[in-house]
Amino acid sequence: MKCRVVLPSSLATMELNDANLHTLTEYLQKTLSPDPLVRRPAEKFLESVEGNQNYPILLLTALEKSQDDVIRVCAAVTFKNYIKRNWRIVEDEPNKISDPDRTAVKANIVNLMLTSPEQIQKQLSDAISIIGREDFPQKWPDLLTEMVTRFQSGDFHIINGVLRTAHSLFKRYRHEFKSNELWMEIKLVLDTFAQPLTELFKATIDLCQTHATDINALKVLFSSLTLISKLFYSLNFQDLPEFFEDNMETWMTHFHNLLTLDNKLLQTETFNPKSGLLELLKSQICDNAALYAQKYDEEFQPYLPRFVTAIWNLLVTTGQEVKYDLLVSNAIQFLASVCERPHYKHLFEDQNTLTSICEKVIVPNMEFRSADEEAFEDNSEEYIIRDLEGSDIDTRRRAACDLVRGLCRFFEGPVTAIFSGYVNSMLNEYAKNPAANWKHKDSAIYLVTSLASKAQTQKHGITQANELVNLTEFFVSHILPDLRSPSVNEFPVLKADAVKYVMTFRSQLPKEQLLETVPLLVAHLRAESTVQHTYTAHALERLFTMRGPNNSTLFSATEIAPFTEQLLNNLFNALAIPGSSENEYIMKAIMRSFSLLQETIVPYIPTLIGQLTHKLLLVSKNPSKPHFNHYLFESLCLSIRITCKANPASVLSFEEALFPVFTEILQSDVQEFVPYVFQVMSLLLEIHTSSIPSSYMALFPHLLQPVLWERTGNIPPLVRLLQAYLEKGGTTIAGSAPDKIPGLLGVFQKLIASKANDHQGFYLLNSVVEHMPPESIGQYRKQIFILLFQRLQSSKTTKFIKSFLVFVNLYCVKYGAIALQEIFDDIQPKMFGMVLEKIVIPEVQKVSGQVEKKICAVGITKILTECPAMMDTEYTKLWPLVLQALIGLFELPEDDSIPDDEHFIDIEDTPGYQTAFSQLAFAGKKEHDPIGDAVSNPKILLAQSLHKLSTACPGRVPSMLSTSLNAEALQFLQGYLQAASVQLV
């Protein structure tokens, strides 16, 4: 069912009046509806009017004046997302927010944010930081002063609003690369902000003492202190500012006092898993101390011992409750960062100190707590993200593991010896009563992993190991037995540990042992535990990507073939286990298994393609897992490629299975999937050997609709699909759809105008020239060149020139040098000479890529030897220079210099909420050579063509060469002539 929203005429003009405000409020209300038939049209409507002037002002007015709190929050979220999508001004694209609206937003938003309730304040604070990222400081110089003056208000609701906004504005300093521009901005911020922030810090601490018994006041004040501490971290991250160095005593004394403070009023209930205000503040102070200890150790040295003592005491007195996790992990990270510095090595040298750290800090924080067990069983997705993807930065285990690594840097021997004792006693405890003591073995495995891991990468697992730990022996004695256990569902945590051990140390274990684990892992895919079968899928996928000698995969298809049926069955069945229906690790393992096994999977494809298609139909209703969806499409591409390689005719059965789902995706405009569908369709169409099927021709007009080309993510796959249409059906299009050619060239015109997408425009144009019958585009040719010359005049980039040169030479190869010279001189007299002199001769050296260079070489050879005007008009003086440039293209290194002032926009940098284009690796297109075997060696072609020219006008060519070509170029040319066994006459 199609819902069409009629645009109210009054709102189209977007005047600031009550009627428009009322209409906007109604639509905001509808966007909250659970019914998609009400919600989606309302969202589409708001999207359609957001380009109109006054739209953001209307949103802010609704936010300020509405009596309904739900509408106010909705307006705030809508406003923030609108700013996120549209505030950045992108070169080549229209400004999506008018200048008066930009000015009005900046004039009102700070005040509105500070006077709004906290829920709205947070949204507007985010919006300010998005605007600030683009406009501050140059286009919004008074932002900071406006914010700092509010510190005087004494109202902590307002002050916290300022602090929250400043935090979201300055936190990018933590990960920006150093640059002069960044230094200038930070200096400006420090000059305006550092002193008032310090005064506010001192005043807030004084107020905490005044209000020490007032819980409500303390909550607000401690929120402020936490935000102030976060700002301290951001402002000190890049370098130690002079101001903070001069005021280090003030800051560090207060930080130290806050670390040791204990206020009973601020303690949260024992069972509350959320960190309380006191824990959040102390966690941030640990971070700040770690930053100074790591980066400014000399200046921080006088304060370090008292921080080490305070943080040590904190660690040994803090309980195991979840609410302390952030504090404990940050405190341990502080110790980890200190013990790695040679400066502080002496603090840890004593054997008793090391034993104490191991016993009181590391071992207790490596324990698998009941909270971890609950997460493992009931919140597996978060557990996996934390444990597998390394987002467990804030977990106790990760921090303890980092501390072990830090200590091993200087004390590897003693630390390994201390822990070996712990590992042995834990394993002994487990052996006495596995059912009751399995957590001891879990801790032992984790300890061994921490001790053994020195360097790690996502791609290879552990790449450098502690030589004092025998990984293979531990694997055989303690890991293999768990993997071999006939009951895959018994002790799921230990099974997951065993799988993770294989994955982590895959580069350290011998191939025979890894191969032995493959069938065991395949069996573990049947495990009911989500964590266990997810880890197993991930482990298999990682094993299948390992490289062996000769850069091939470590395991060959032949070695894995005996397990194929079981592997594929178990992987697909795992997708049916509750909680794993869109498990990205399983889908990635399916993709990797297809890729490794290749033709071994062909017999299973007819069954599997049905399952994959069904899965695609289900997820297209509500795409929520981008990685899962990506691997699903990759698996479809592999099925197609592998099957059609053996039997190209089977492409028809794939189309039969996939087209109904693709049609539904395109009709429902599932934005996330449309670029994928175009890539798979390109792959299918490229496999066809005969002319273009009618099912594709029916879709052709729809592919030219401007709305499809508005989304940047659609452009690369759509261009490729149109190229496939032209390659397979250029003649069909010219015969049965000539009215669509202007639409095709309209697409080219749109793409060529954009610096980001002009190369895509050339891809399309090259295919038009190569595959369309010449007569079908004859009437458009001149206009095409005029458009290209206009773009050259308005905005000449290296990328554009390279593409232009390839196109001009392809045109010459296709239609002949005379046609090229005539069309240029028809646009403007002597234009051909200008193009040769100003573009071909100086720039051809920049062309890169084998095929591109070949096209240019053949085209230039034709210009030199098949264009009479080059021999008997004023163009003759350019002849030796063009030849010299061609020899340079053959012999000189590629000129990859780019002018200093040139700026390329990356498609990825384009803001907006569209799904960016994701290239499917297994839908990859083979490089196409339009010249093919007609010319195998362009140097030989040049020699033969010059020989032919010289026989047509004897004496001319040698005399031009001897008077105008430099000696080195002449020597190269002699070599080409000898290789071709010809000479000039």
Secondary structure as GFF3:
##gff-version 3
##sequence-region A 1 985
A	DSSP	alpha_helix	9	13	.	.	.	ID=ss1
A	DSSP	alpha_helix	18	30	.	.	.	ID=ss2
A	DSSP	alpha_helix	36	49	.	.	.	ID=ss3
A	DSSP	alpha_helix	55	65	.	.	.	ID=ss4
A	DSSP	alpha_helix	69	86	.	.	.	ID=ss5
A	DSSP	alpha_helix	99	114	.	.	.	ID=ss6
A	DSSP	alpha_helix	118	135	.	.	.	ID=ss7
A	DSSP	alpha_helix	143	149	.	.	.	ID=ss8
A	DSSP	three_ten_helix	150	153	.	.	.	ID=ss9
A	DSSP	alpha_helix	156	170	.	.	.	ID=ss10
A	DSSP	three_ten_helix	171	174	.	.	.	ID=ss11
A	DSSP	alpha_helix	180	210	.	.	.	ID=ss12
A	DSSP	alpha_helix	215	237	.	.	.	ID=ss13
A	DSSP	alpha_helix	242	246	.	.	.	ID=ss14
A	DSSP	alpha_helix	248	259	.	.	.	ID=ss15
A	DSSP	three_ten_helix	264	266	.	.	.	ID=ss16
A	DSSP	alpha_helix	277	295	.	.	.	ID=ss17
A	DSSP	alpha_helix	297	300	.	.	.	ID=ss18
A	DSSP	three_ten_helix	301	303	.	.	.	ID=ss19
A	DSSP	alpha_helix	304	317	.	.	.	ID=ss20
A	DSSP	three_ten_helix	322	324	.	.	.	ID=ss21
A	DSSP	alpha_helix	325	339	.	.	.	ID=ss22
A	DSSP	three_ten_helix	342	348	.	.	.	ID=ss23
A	DSSP	alpha_helix	351	357	.	.	.	ID=ss24
A	DSSP	pi_helix	358	362	.	.	.	ID=ss25
A	DSSP	alpha_helix	363	366	.	.	.	ID=ss26
A	DSSP	alpha_helix	370	378	.	.	.	ID=ss27
A	DSSP	alpha_helix	380	388	.	.	.	ID=ss28
A	DSSP	three_ten_helix	392	394	.	.	.	ID=ss29
A	DSSP	alpha_helix	396	432	.	.	.	ID=ss30
A	DSSP	alpha_helix	434	452	.	.	.	ID=ss31
A	DSSP	beta_strand	453	457	.	.	.	ID=ss32
A	DSSP	beta_strand	461	465	.	.	.	ID=ss33
A	DSSP	alpha_helix	471	474	.	.	.	ID=ss34
A	DSSP	pi_helix	475	479	.	.	.	ID=ss35
A	DSSP	alpha_helix	480	484	.	.	.	ID=ss36
A	DSSP	alpha_helix	492	504	.	.	.	ID=ss37
A	DSSP	alpha_helix	511	524	.	.	.	ID=ss38
A	DSSP	alpha_helix	530	544	.	.	.	ID=ss39
A	DSSP	three_ten_helix	549	551	.	.	.	ID=ss40
A	DSSP	alpha_helix	557	560	.	.	.	ID=ss41
A	DSSP	three_ten_helix	561	563	.	.	.	ID=ss42
A	DSSP	alpha_helix	564	574	.	.	.	ID=ss43
A	DSSP	alpha_helix	584	597	.	.	.	ID=ss44
A	DSSP	three_ten_helix	598	604	.	.	.	ID=ss45
A	DSSP	alpha_helix	605	620	.	.	.	ID=ss46
A	DSSP	alpha_helix	626	646	.	.	.	ID=ss47
A	DSSP	three_ten_helix	648	650	.	.	.	ID=ss48
A	DSSP	alpha_helix	651	668	.	.	.	ID=ss49
A	DSSP	alpha_helix	674	687	.	.	.	ID=ss50
A	DSSP	alpha_helix	694	703	.	.	.	ID=ss51
A	DSSP	alpha_helix	706	709	.	.	.	ID=ss52
A	DSSP	three_ten_helix	712	714	.	.	.	ID=ss53
A	DSSP	alpha_helix	715	736	.	.	.	ID=ss54
A	DSSP	three_ten_helix	738	740	.	.	.	ID=ss55
A	DSSP	alpha_helix	741	752	.	.	.	ID=ss56
A	DSSP	alpha_helix	758	771	.	.	.	ID=ss57
A	DSSP	alpha_helix	774	777	.	.	.	ID=ss58
A	DSSP	three_ten_helix	778	780	.	.	.	ID=ss59
A	DSSP	alpha_helix	781	794	.	.	.	ID=ss60
A	DSSP	alpha_helix	798	815	.	.	.	ID=ss61
A	DSSP	alpha_helix	817	827	.	.	.	ID=ss62
A	DSSP	alpha_helix	831	835	.	.	.	ID=ss63
A	DSSP	pi_helix	836	840	.	.	.	ID=ss64
A	DSSP	alpha_helix	841	843	.	.	.	ID=ss65
A	DSSP	three_ten_helix	844	846	.	.	.	ID=ss66
A	DSSP	alpha_helix	850	865	.	.	.	ID=ss67
A	DSSP	alpha_helix	869	872	.	.	.	ID=ss68
A	DSSP	three_ten_helix	874	878	.	.	.	ID=ss69
A	DSSP	alpha_helix	879	891	.	.	.	ID=ss70
A	DSSP	three_ten_helix	907	909	.	.	.	ID=ss71
A	DSSP	three_ten_helix	921	923	.	.	.	ID=ss72
A	DSSP	three_ten_helix	932	934	.	.	.	ID=ss73
A	DSSP	alpha_helix	938	952	.	.	.	ID=ss74
A	DSSP	alpha_helix	956	964	.	.	.	ID=ss75
A	DSSP	alpha_helix	967	979	.	.	.	ID=ss76
###
